[in-house]
């Protein structure tokens, strides 16, 4: 079976994404092969969130990234390092990311630490997803959008759900409900159907959380 081509999607003015297969995916992974990378222009900043470099053959997408001229890259979660080193090397971006890592792919770049409550270039703001996993979902004020790494996911039929954690009721749901104070209209997630509405987000908080499939 041939691999799916890279998908590019415009979400709002100054906000777009691309999706492609992750090279580390295998049949035992508890997430789907396609992952999302996000680009946003906000204020004077041009920011990439969890960027995974497209294959060289994707010339139109590379031309769009070149024209976008990113100056900032953000790693939202310790296991979403992806290609931050490449974007630092090629574009000289200022790179932010978590305080700790728990995989072997620790970036060579010394990232500026990103914590919940921090403000990023362009006025982007980092928050806590309540799962105790050092994920910092980011709010994009100009586009009224929330971008998650794994705090929410939409596998299979694309229904948005909170990713299960040990303290789902005690910590995750309260933290995610606090985000409803933000005037967001769009929700972007890394895995599964990437773009959702505020109404989808509200509904996700009432659903059973997503758990790793048996044997996954």
N, C-alpha and C positions, 0 to 999 in steps of 0.2 A: 504494500500500500504506500503510495507517495505521500510525503509530508504535506500538510496544508500550507498554502502560501501565506505570507504575512498580510494581515488585514490592517488597514489604516482607517480611523474613524474620527471625524470631527464631532465634538460634544457641545461646545459653546464657543463664543468668540474668544480666541486666544487659548483654547483648551482642546487638545486632541490626543489621540493614543494610537499605539500600534500593538498588535497581538501576534505572537509567533510561538512555535514549539520551543520549550525549554530543553537545552541539550542534556540536562541531567535527569529528565523524566524517564521512568521505566514502568513496566506493567504493575509493579508493586507500590508505586507512589500513591499517596492518598489525596492527590490533587490531579486535575486534568492537565494534559500536555501543553495546552495553549496558556500563555501568561501575558499579562498586560504591562506595558510601559507607558508612562504618561508624560506629556510635554505641556507646559503652561507658561504663557507670557503674562506677567503680573507686575504692574508698576514698571520699573526699569529692568526687571529681572526676567531671565528666560531659563526656566527650571525644568530639569528632567527628574522624575520620580521613579525609583526602582528600574532604571533603564537596562534593557538587554539589547546588545548590539545586533542589528539585523544582519543576515548573511550578505556577503559582498555583492551577490547578484541582484539584490534589491536596490537598484541604482536610483529609482525615483524616490524611495524612502530616504536613502542617504542624502540625496539632493535636498530633500525637505529639511532634514536635520541640519545640514550645512547652512541652509538659508535661515533656519531658526536661530543658529549660532548660540547654543546653550552656554550660559556662564555659571550655572549652579547645577549640582546633582545631589540628590537626597536618597539615602538608603533608609527605607521605612522600618526594616526589621532585620535582625541579625542574619537570617538565612536568605536574605534578598540582596546579597552583595552584588550578584550578577556581574555587569561589566563596568562598574564604577571606575576601575583603574584605567580602562581604555578611554573613557570619556575625559578623564583628567589628563591623560597623555595627549589625546588628539585635540581637545578643545580648551584645555587649561581651565576647566571648571573648578569652582570652589565646591568642595565636597563635604557633606554632612552625613552623620550616621549614628548608630547606637553606641552606647558606652562599652558594651560587651558583645562578644561573638561566641557561638558554640559549635561552629563547624570548622572544617579544615580550610575553607576558602576565605580566610582573613585577608582583607585587602592590603595591598602594599602601600596604598595611600594612607596617610595619617588623617583620618576623617575628623572634622570638627564635631564634637559631641552634640547630639540632638536629644533633648529631653522634653517630656510633656510640659507645656507652658512656654516653650521657646518660640520666638518669632524668627522666621527665615527671610532671606531676601525676597522682595516683592510683597512683603506683608503677609506671607503664608504663615499659618500658625499650627503648631504641633500639639496634639492631645494624647491622652491615655485611653487605650481601648479596654482597660480594666481586666485584662487576662494575665497580667504579670509576666508577659513574654517580651517586654521591652519594645513592643510595637508602638509606633507613634503615628496614628492616622493624621493626615494634614488637611487643614481647611484652606480653600482657595477663595478669598473674599470677593475678588472681582467677578469670578465665575459662579459664585455661590455653590461650590462643590466640595464634597468630602472624598478623599482618596485613602483607601485602605490597602494594606498588604494582605493580611489574612484574617483580620478581625471579623470580616463578613466574607461570605463566598456564595456563589450561585452555580453550583455544578448541575449536571444532568439536564433537567428541564428549565434551568435558568432561574428558579425561584430563590430569591435572596434569603439567606439565613445567617445567623450568628455562628461563628466557628466555636464548637464546644470547648470548655475549659473546666478545670477542677472547681472553680468558684464562680460558675456561671450566674447563679441567682444573687450571690452576695456581692460580687464585684463587677463582672462584665456588664450585666444589664443596667445597673445604676450608672456606670460610666457612659455607656452608649446612650442612655436616656438623657443624660446631661447635655449631650451633643445636640439634642433637639432644640436647645436654646439658640443655636446658630441658625441663621436664615438660609440654609442650604436648599437647593433644588435638585442637585444631581449627586449621585453616589457612584463612585468608581471602585471596582474591586479587581484584584489580580487574577483570580481563578474563576473559570466559568463565565457566564454572561457578564460582560464588563460594566455596563451602564444601567443605572436604576434611578428611580425617582424618590423623592422624599416619602411619598406614600408607600413605596416598596420597603423603605427603611423602617417605617413605623410598623408595618405588617411583620417584618422580620423579627422584631423584638417580641412578638407574641407567638412565634412559631417555636417548635422544638429545635434546639441547636443542631448544627451539622456535626456529625461524628464520623471518624474514619471508618470506612466500610470494613467489614470483617475480611481478613486476609489481605487488607490493603497495606 
